[in-house]
Structure formats: structure tokens, C-alpha cells
Amino acid sequence: MDTGTHIVMGVALGGLAMVDPVVAAETATMSAVIAGVIVGSLIPDVDTVLKLRSNAVYIRHHRGITHSIPAVLLWPLIISVLLLFFVPSADFIHLWVWTFLAVFLHVFVDIFNAYGTQALRPFSNKWVAIGVINTFDPIIFISHIIALTIWAMGANSVYTLSTMYVILFFYYLLRFAVKSAVKKAVFNTVPDAMEIFIAPTMRFFHWRIAASSETYHYVGRAYGRSVNIYDRFDRKPMPKSPQIDVAMGDKNMEAFTSFSPIYRWSVTTVGDLCEVRLIDLRYRSKGYYPFVAVAHVDNELNVVNSYTGWIFSEDKLNKKLNFVPNS
């Protein structure tokens, strides 16, 4: 989920913590728990700083080790110990339990996004991405804002927030049902599909579609049970050549292929360079495919420049590559 949603979820969990008699009765423990759940709701995304190194490092590791099973166990312990320095009289066990719930909830809700997490590490590096909730879901966010506002106006926090969580539970079930209907509609439209990627958007009935058969890649949108295919691309194996092999071994290209399950490729000659481009088919926006990886290889089999990330024009891509095409 986005940072704003994680923040309101942390505040809501702090209100729900009032169901714990120790938290409700002890001011020091209450203060520590509220701080713990808010920090715990955000701490797994500390790996966002990896963007400062490079997109390749960020793509490979975001929602990786910081969302893993060891991290879910360690973050609450670290946060709780640090908070005891500021609130030494707080009850450690109750502080740890609620902070653990905050960290766990962060990782748990992230697996419902299309991006997903490596929540099963170290047992598996597989990305767990259920894809029923958009990274920012306005219904989830607004539900929290409404519930927190009602609490702030004097309502009982436990009853108010428990009611919200029950409503959101049924909302998640509804999202699963809608996605299942969309998947059936995609199979009706592309009956020979072997791989199907369905991703939510901020609009309840709008879904992004990418599917692959043995011979084609299909890209479209679903509106309820109506599926519109916008693009169809031939699906062919990538040719073999020394330049392509070198390009595919570049760190930016490897980061892209480790993250993207469905993409197409193109190999072109740009001046004296061989350009290998990988294009993720999941994120079509206004006729453009913004998530790409590109590598330029010279005749001596050196990667001259490369890039992976979100780009919305060729000019911006060339600037990222520090590449000036021949006029």
C-alpha cells in the first residue's frame, strides 16, 4: 500500500489497541504502543532509500528482505527496545505484541497488491502478489479517515475501528469475487491464454489486463465483465547473439527480468550500437508502456549505457541513458 494508507492503518491500530486493558489503563504503555504501531506500520518500507543507489537495486530489493519473515519478527523487537529508552515504564510484552501486529499488518496488506512482496523469504524468493487491491485504494483510505474522524469526535475507538475492519473484510472478499469474474471474462476473450496478469486500478470495476498465448501477447482493460484488447504482439523467442547475451547480463536488465513476469522485447541498431529493450506489458497507460529496461552494446561487447525504470517519453529515456541519437 502507499505511505498514507500505512499511516492511517497504524493510527487505527493504535485506537484498536485500547481493547487491551493494560494499554488502556497505563498511560506510559498507551503512549509507547501508539508510537510503536505507527512506526511499525511504516518501517518495512525503509528500503525505499535504495532508490538513492539506483533503480536496479530498488527494483530487486524493494519489499524484499524488509518484508520477509525474519524482518517481521525483528522489526517489532527493535522498535520496542528503542521505545523503552524513551518510555521505560511501558509494559514491554504488550508494546511488542501491538508493534508486531502493526508490522505484520503492513506486510500482509501488501501481498494483496499487484506489486506484492517477498514475504516468504528465506524459504522462498517468490513474489507473493495476489493483485486484488490497488497500491492506493480510495475506499480503504477513506474508510480509515471516516473511522478515525468518528473516533476523534468521541466515539468508542474499539467499537468504531472493529466495525471498520469488519466492513473492509467483506470489501476484500468482494474484490476477490470481482477479480474472479474478470479472469473468466479474459478466458472468454482469449481462450488460448496460458498466462494472465490482472491488476486493479483505483476504479472499482476497472482492471489492467495482460495475457499471453503460445503465439501472442495481449494487452487490454476490463470494465466489469467487458474485456477490451488494445494491443496484440507476436510472441517470439529472443534471438541469440553475443550483443544480446551481454545486454541481458547487465544489472538493469537482470533487475527488470527478476521483477517483470510478462514483457516483450525488441532488438534494434542505433548508430553503431545494438539496443536491447524489454517492455513490461502490465502497465499500459494512454497507449504507452512506461516500465522498460534498455541496454546499448557496442561492437566490442561492452554495455555503453543502460537503464531500467518508469519513462514516459523517448527524450527522457535518452537523457537517462546519456544517449544522443543521430539526427
Helices and strands as residue ranges (DSSP letters): H 3-16, G 17-19, H 21-25, H 27-42, G 43-52, H 55-61, G 65-67, H 69-86, H 92-110, H 138-152, H 157-189, E 195-200, E 206-212, E 216-223, E 226-234, H 242-248, H 251-259, E 263-270, E 273-280, E 291-297, E 303-310, H 314-321
